[in-house]
Amino acid sequence: MLDITYPPVIVAAKAAFRVLGQRFDLTGTEHVPKSGGVLLAVNHIGYVDFIYGGLAANPSGRKVRFMAKREIFDHPLGGPFMRSLHHIEVDRGAGTASFTQAVDFLRRGEAVGIFPEATISRSFELKEFKSGAIRIAAEAGVPVVPVILWGTHRMLTKDHPKDFSRGKTIAIRCGEQMRFTGEDPVAETAALRSVMADLLDATIRSYPAAEQPPGSWWLPASYGGSAPTPDEAEQLDVEERKARAARRAAKRAQASD
């Protein structure tokens, strides 16, 4: 696959990491194969996760094609940029096209990234997973590498102001490859989530204590932080969806006037 935009973007991103004085804690990146199709299943805690999630494959020399929501592709600037990187557009109302494209990319030997939670977790713990990762990997006959990010949400996430101050640690932890048959997507999705939950726990516990003191908004409530609990976060998600639906309805009403 011809990449014109991706290489300079990687160079620019690494330069930005240095400017921001970020420290990286990468473990398990050897589990990402250097060739052949592979699906990276990444937790979702902030708006810059697709940038840092791609670093999981960087030591293996891979470029990751992330599956991202259609709204990003609809943006006049974001759309052309995302397409130039060969990322995959996901229409949540009709996911057949994105499923087919992801399987095609994987069969052609590409590395594809997916967020099984489908949206950012306000609690910073794992939300329930969609079964798409399992179904895509099984159909393409490729392994899944679970990937956990931690620290990216401190820069840019829902309900909090952006903070690109220097000196943050970014943890990226990759688990061992997993193979799925697709015969029981529900059970296999639960197995993937369980592995990623253990990885997330280990990542949070090994993160520098000085950077996440008790009460920190970016630390889950179950770890002594002030982030919403999963139940509270789900209620915030419900309210957000209602507000979004109301805005769409208002636009449609205005257009029909």
Protein Blocks (a to p, Z undefined) as FASTA:
>chain_A
ZZfklmmmmmmmmmmmmmnopacddehklmpcfedcdddddddfbfklmmmmmmmmmmno
pacdddddfklmmpmklmmmmmmnopacddfklmmlmmmmmmmmmmnopacdddfkopac
fklpacdddfklmmmmmmnopacdddddehjlmmocghiacdfbehiacdddddddddde
hlammlmmmmmmmmmmmmmmmmmmmpcfklmcghiakbcfklopabdcfklmmmmmmmmm
mmmmmmmmmmmmmmmZZ
